[in-house]
Amino acid sequence: MNTKPNKNQRSINISGRKITAIGARKNLFADFYHASMTSNWRTFIGCALLVFLSLNAIFAALFALQPNSIANIPAGKSWYVIYFSIETLATVGYGDMHPATDYAHLVASTETFIGLLFSAVLTGLIFARFAQPRVRILASNAILISQHNNQPTLMLRVANERLNNISDATARLWMMYTETSAEGQSFRRFVELQLTRNNQPMLILTWAIFHTIDASSPLFGLSQDDFANMDLGFVLIITGNDESIAQEVHSRHTYDLQQIKYDHQFVDVLSVDASGKTTVNYNNFHLTTPNNADKAGTNPKN
């Protein structure tokens, strides 16, 4: 048996499950922009620094191939060619050290051209990363199945953490499950669930999202054992227009089987005091309590 690891083997996380992909080719140069935009800042800055140092080391070595090719290098400090390389790549040119031979002029010209390209690419990528629209939509870490208006209902809630206005916000909720065909083949299916209200003209604070489990619902008649057998999960997509940056924003949240709570309700986050002042307590956002908590005297829990 061949136990040698596959070079094209990668692991990804989809909706809380780890999936290993084999044979999907990875080409850094073909996906350079995508890799630059999706890497974290530590990796991005680290790679940029590595490229910067590598280029300087290469050109410093080229300058060192011809002794005395750089004028005004202090005696006994031949490694100053590294400083000259940095000044050339960054197009600083302080003037103390300068090329003294045709060979050095040729190498310096080449390095200056590469330095201009490097600066342009790095500047563009940094600007793109900062300009990329990002949304801070907070979604409850549990999805509830309980009674609402005397009907079994699937419910969750979201909030805009920036407290600015996202206009024309739209929510779409899918259930995902594993289905086995008559031939014994397994497929991952996605079915969109009808929401009681899928639009919000102004998403500034919180938004409760409901799906009624009636005869028209794909969840109708399913038990908790059915959920487990189907490997049930949910995907929530929120889109809207962020008025602060005048751009469309998107937010995706996934829930697996372990995040479903039965016969629970969310703890209120909105309260109004005697003077009419409204308070939103985001510390309670993820808290839920059993439907019989008032009778049993239990405390809210996550």
C-alpha positions as a printed NumPy array, in Angstrom:
array([[  0.   ,   0.   ,   0.   ],
       [  1.322,   3.411,  -0.95 ],
       [  1.368,   5.633,   2.153],
       [  3.336,   8.453,   0.545],
       [  1.419,  11.759,   0.991],
       [ -0.082,  13.227,  -2.15 ],
       [  1.534,  16.513,  -3.191],
       [ -1.827,  17.86 ,  -4.304],
       [ -3.555,  16.984,  -1.032],
       [ -5.129,  19.855,   0.885],
       [ -7.509,  20.115,   3.831],
       [-10.362,  22.6  ,   3.952],
       [-13.128,  23.312,   6.439],
       [-16.694,  23.498,   5.131],
       [-19.523,  24.15 ,   7.544],
       [-17.585,  22.793,  10.493],
       [-16.445,  19.596,   8.784],
       [-12.884,  18.91 ,   7.727],
       [-12.58 ,  17.755,   4.135],
       [ -9.414,  16.528,   2.443],
       [ -9.139,  17.33 ,  -1.267],
       [ -6.781,  15.187,  -3.354],
       [ -5.664,  16.029,  -6.876],
       [ -6.756,  19.679,  -6.92 ],
       [ -3.758,  21.456,  -8.347],
       [ -2.391,  24.423,  -6.44 ],
       [ -0.7  ,  27.105,  -8.517],
       [  0.538,  30.054,  -6.499],
       [  1.323,  32.216,  -9.535],
       [ -2.023,  31.512, -11.23 ],
       [ -3.842,  32.345,  -7.966],
       [ -1.396,  34.971,  -6.719],
       [ -4.004,  37.71 ,  -6.298],
       [ -6.462,  35.353,  -4.583],
       [ -3.765,  34.07 ,  -2.222],
       [ -2.703,  37.632,  -1.414],
       [ -6.262,  38.711,  -0.645],
       [ -7.255,  35.681,   1.431],
       [ -4.105,  35.232,   3.555],
       [ -4.021,  36.797,   7.006],
       [ -2.047,  39.977,   7.583],
       [  0.81 ,  38.191,   9.354],
       [  1.34 ,  35.854,   6.413],
       [  0.938,  38.654,   3.873],
       [  3.506,  40.951,   5.534],
       [  5.841,  38.016,   6.187],
       [  5.816,  36.937,   2.534],
       [  6.314,  40.519,   1.33 ],
       [  9.288,  40.888,   3.693],
       [ 10.732,  37.57 ,   2.519],
       [ 10.519,  38.652,  -1.143],
       [ 12.057,  42.035,  -0.291],
       [ 15.004,  40.479,   1.562],
       [ 15.511,  37.813,  -1.097],
       [ 15.678,  40.365,  -3.925],
       [ 18.156,  42.483,  -1.995],
       [ 20.325,  39.459,  -1.194],
       [ 20.383,  38.402,  -4.858],
       [ 21.353,  41.831,  -6.173],
       [ 23.853,  42.394,  -3.364],
       [ 25.546,  39.152,  -4.437],
       [ 25.599,  40.371,  -8.056],
       [ 27.236,  43.655,  -7.021],
       [ 29.797,  41.721,  -4.964],
       [ 30.83 ,  39.66 ,  -8.009],
       [ 32.821,  42.632,  -9.276],
       [ 35.03 ,  44.195,  -6.585],
       [ 34.995,  48.011,  -6.386],
       [ 31.94 ,  48.21 ,  -8.63 ],
       [ 30.258,  50.456,  -6.042],
       [ 32.006,  53.692,  -5.159],
       [ 32.4  ,  55.1  ,  -1.618],
       [ 32.016,  51.798,   0.221],
       [ 33.995,  52.161,   3.491],
       [ 37.211,  50.163,   3.646],
       [ 36.735,  46.711,   5.117],
       [ 32.944,  46.921,   4.873],
       [ 32.263,  45.123,   1.643],
       [ 28.902,  43.987,   2.991],
       [ 27.69 ,  47.562,   2.483],
       [ 26.604,  46.343,  -0.955],
       [ 23.487,  45.1  ,   0.868],
       [ 22.677,  48.654,   1.949],
       [ 23.279,  49.884,  -1.587],
       [ 20.998,  47.163,  -2.923],
       [ 18.223,  48.217,  -0.511],
       [ 18.592,  51.876,  -1.535],
       [ 18.478,  50.907,  -5.214],
       [ 15.493,  48.536,  -4.932],
       [ 13.554,  51.158,  -2.954],
       [ 14.639,  53.856,  -5.461],
       [ 15.89 ,  55.98 ,  -2.546],
       [ 19.368,  56.784,  -3.873],
       [ 20.998,  58.728,  -1.023],
       [ 24.001,  59.517,  -3.232],
       [ 26.848,  58.438,  -0.916],
       [ 27.297,  55.116,  -2.721],
       [ 26.82 ,  54.867,  -6.464],
       [ 27.691,  52.525,  -9.357],
       [ 31.291,  52.94 , -10.501],
       [ 31.404,  50.54 , -13.476],
       [ 29.244,  49.702, -16.462],
       [ 28.506,  46.32 , -14.899],
       [ 27.262,  47.955, -11.699],
       [ 25.131,  50.423, -13.67 ],
       [ 23.537,  47.511, -15.56 ],
       [ 22.769,  45.588, -12.35 ],
       [ 21.48 ,  48.738, -10.618],
       [ 19.221,  49.576, -13.565],
       [ 17.769,  46.074, -13.524],
       [ 17.214,  46.238,  -9.777],
       [ 15.548,  49.654, -10.054],
       [ 13.105,  48.319, -12.65 ],
       [ 12.267,  45.279, -10.485],
       [ 11.95 ,  47.553,  -7.459],
       [  9.397,  49.699,  -9.28 ],
       [  7.372,  46.598, -10.167],
       [  7.625,  45.27 ,  -6.609],
       [  6.494,  48.596,  -5.128],
       [  3.588,  48.886,  -7.561],
       [  2.359,  45.341,  -6.911],
       [  2.73 ,  45.63 ,  -3.135],
       [  1.022,  49.041,  -3.047],
       [ -1.867,  47.719,  -5.148],
       [ -2.328,  44.632,  -2.975],
       [ -2.246,  46.611,   0.272],
       [ -4.775,  49.096,  -1.102],
       [ -7.023,  46.245,  -2.305],
       [ -6.886,  44.548,   1.09 ],
       [ -7.811,  47.77 ,   2.907],
       [-10.483,  48.68 ,   0.343],
       [-12.111,  45.239,   0.386],
       [-15.624,  45.676,   1.824],
       [-16.063,  43.724,   5.023],
       [-19.142,  43.332,   7.143],
       [-19.438,  42.679,  10.864],
       [-22.674,  40.741,  11.06 ],
       [-22.989,  38.871,  14.33 ],
       [-25.052,  35.671,  14.108],
       [-26.291,  33.639,  17.052],
       [-24.066,  30.634,  17.728],
       [-27.144,  28.409,  18.024],
       [-30.146,  27.82 ,  15.82 ],
       [-33.369,  27.113,  17.712],
       [-36.342,  24.897,  16.94 ],
       [-39.22 ,  25.841,  19.217],
       [-42.748,  27.218,  19.332],
       [-43.401,  30.692,  17.941],
       [-46.942,  31.997,  17.533],
       [-48.146,  28.507,  18.45 ],
       [-46.3  ,  26.923,  15.527],
       [-43.057,  24.93 ,  15.428],
       [-40.466,  27.365,  14.143],
       [-36.79 ,  27.399,  13.307],
       [-35.28 ,  30.658,  14.523],
       [-31.983,  32.505,  14.822],
       [-30.932,  36.114,  15.089],
       [-28.302,  38.423,  13.651],
       [-26.981,  41.861,  14.566],
       [-24.909,  44.589,  12.96 ],
       [-21.91 ,  45.029,  15.267],
       [-20.85 ,  48.29 ,  13.621],
       [-24.183,  49.924,  14.549],
       [-24.247,  51.695,  11.204],
       [-27.014,  51.242,   8.656],
       [-27.105,  48.33 ,   6.212],
       [-29.999,  49.175,   3.946],
       [-32.135,  46.684,   2.028],
       [-30.71 ,  43.752,   3.99 ],
       [-31.751,  40.339,   2.689],
       [-31.527,  36.984,   4.461],
       [-31.531,  33.577,   2.761],
       [-31.416,  30.315,   4.683],
       [-30.616,  26.877,   3.28 ],
       [-30.77 ,  23.477,   4.89 ],
       [-28.055,  21.087,   3.776],
       [-28.277,  17.354,   4.179],
       [-26.872,  14.088,   2.872],
       [-29.091,  12.107,   0.546],
       [-28.497,   8.571,  -0.717],
       [-29.793,   7.657,  -4.151],
       [-31.395,   4.348,  -5.088],
       [-28.007,   3.273,  -6.467],
       [-26.363,   3.896,  -3.085],
       [-24.547,   7.11 ,  -4.06 ],
       [-24.365,   9.915,  -1.5  ],
       [-25.027,  13.532,  -2.437],
       [-24.936,  16.737,  -0.417],
       [-28.164,  18.637,  -1.092],
       [-29.118,  22.256,  -0.448],
       [-32.743,  23.333,  -0.08 ],
       [-33.713,  26.95 ,   0.545],
       [-36.114,  27.536,   3.427],
       [-38.926,  30.051,   3.199],
       [-38.499,  32.789,   5.796],
       [-41.323,  34.656,   7.489],
       [-39.556,  37.899,   6.623],
       [-36.447,  37.828,   4.489],
       [-35.965,  41.593,   4.03 ],
       [-34.997,  44.338,   6.439],
       [-35.002,  47.942,   5.163],
       [-32.63 ,  49.1  ,   7.919],
       [-30.325,  46.67 ,   9.695],
       [-28.735,  48.711,  12.456],
       [-29.304,  46.68 ,  15.622],
       [-30.721,  43.138,  15.685],
       [-32.905,  41.018,  13.425],
       [-34.802,  37.856,  14.367],
       [-35.162,  35.37 ,  11.503],
       [-37.943,  32.769,  11.471],
       [-38.848,  29.761,   9.339],
       [-42.222,  28.201,  10.126],
       [-42.123,  24.389,  10.092],
       [-45.493,  23.73 ,   8.498],
       [-46.655,  21.264,   5.853],
       [-44.778,  23.208,   3.137],
       [-41.447,  23.095,   5.019],
       [-38.775,  20.511,   4.128],
       [-38.337,  20.055,   7.894],
       [-41.965,  19.107,   8.463],
       [-42.388,  15.718,  10.147],
       [-38.669,  15.178,  10.74 ],
       [-37.454,  14.035,  14.164],
       [-34.125,  14.619,  15.873],
       [-33.066,  11.123,  14.782],
       [-33.925,  12.06 ,  11.2  ],
       [-31.754,  15.164,  11.528],
       [-28.82 ,  13.039,  12.67 ],
       [-29.288,  10.464,   9.907],
       [-29.419,  13.228,   7.31 ],
       [-26.365,  14.969,   8.78 ],
       [-28.419,  18.14 ,   8.746],
       [-26.897,  21.618,   8.686],
       [-27.845,  25.159,   7.759],
       [-26.296,  28.05 ,   5.819],
       [-27.37 ,  31.657,   6.366],
       [-26.448,  34.382,   3.859],
       [-26.96 ,  38.07 ,   4.669],
       [-26.52 ,  40.705,   1.957],
       [-27.127,  44.426,   1.994],
       [-25.781,  47.869,   1.173],
       [-23.433,  49.37 ,   3.729],
       [-24.253,  53.068,   3.602],
       [-20.962,  54.046,   5.266],
       [-18.868,  52.743,   2.371],
       [-21.596,  52.73 ,  -0.321],
       [-20.876,  49.1  ,  -1.222],
       [-22.725,  45.813,  -1.168],
       [-21.62 ,  43.509,   1.638],
       [-22.103,  39.799,   2.228],
       [-21.964,  37.643,   5.338],
       [-22.157,  33.845,   5.58 ],
       [-22.811,  31.76 ,   8.701],
       [-23.082,  27.98 ,   8.959],
       [-24.609,  25.706,  11.583],
       [-24.067,  22.01 ,  12.102],
       [-26.158,  19.442,  13.935],
       [-24.534,  20.181,  17.31 ],
       [-25.617,  23.836,  17.137],
       [-29.33 ,  23.052,  16.98 ],
       [-31.213,  23.609,  20.257],
       [-34.715,  22.311,  20.845],
       [-37.414,  23.971,  22.971],
       [-35.254,  27.   ,  23.751],
       [-35.786,  30.71 ,  23.284],
       [-33.355,  33.582,  22.989],
       [-32.782,  35.861,  25.961],
       [-33.955,  39.405,  25.209],
       [-31.285,  41.9  ,  24.254],
       [-33.624,  44.905,  24.039],
       [-34.969,  46.61 ,  27.139],
       [-36.813,  49.87 ,  27.776],
       [-36.601,  51.641,  31.127],
       [-39.229,  53.832,  32.785],
       [-37.986,  56.944,  30.983],
       [-38.389,  55.291,  27.601],
       [-34.662,  54.797,  27.001],
       [-33.903,  51.701,  24.916],
       [-30.831,  49.594,  25.666],
       [-29.363,  46.813,  23.528],
       [-27.28 ,  44.388,  25.587],
       [-25.088,  42.404,  23.217],
       [-23.731,  40.424,  26.175],
       [-27.008,  38.48 ,  26.024],
       [-26.946,  37.989,  22.27 ],
       [-25.96 ,  34.293,  22.265],
       [-27.805,  33.369,  25.466],
       [-30.777,  31.007,  25.329],
       [-33.089,  29.638,  27.962],
       [-35.358,  26.571,  27.983],
       [-39.035,  27.271,  27.358],
       [-39.85 ,  25.994,  30.866],
       [-37.099,  28.064,  32.538],
       [-39.599,  30.284,  34.341],
       [-41.311,  27.266,  35.879],
       [-38.164,  25.331,  36.683],
       [-36.177,  28.346,  37.871],
       [-33.2  ,  27.539,  35.614],
       [-30.659,  30.105,  34.523],
       [-30.019,  31.137,  30.912],
       [-27.126,  29.312,  29.347],
       [-25.195,  29.406,  26.123]])
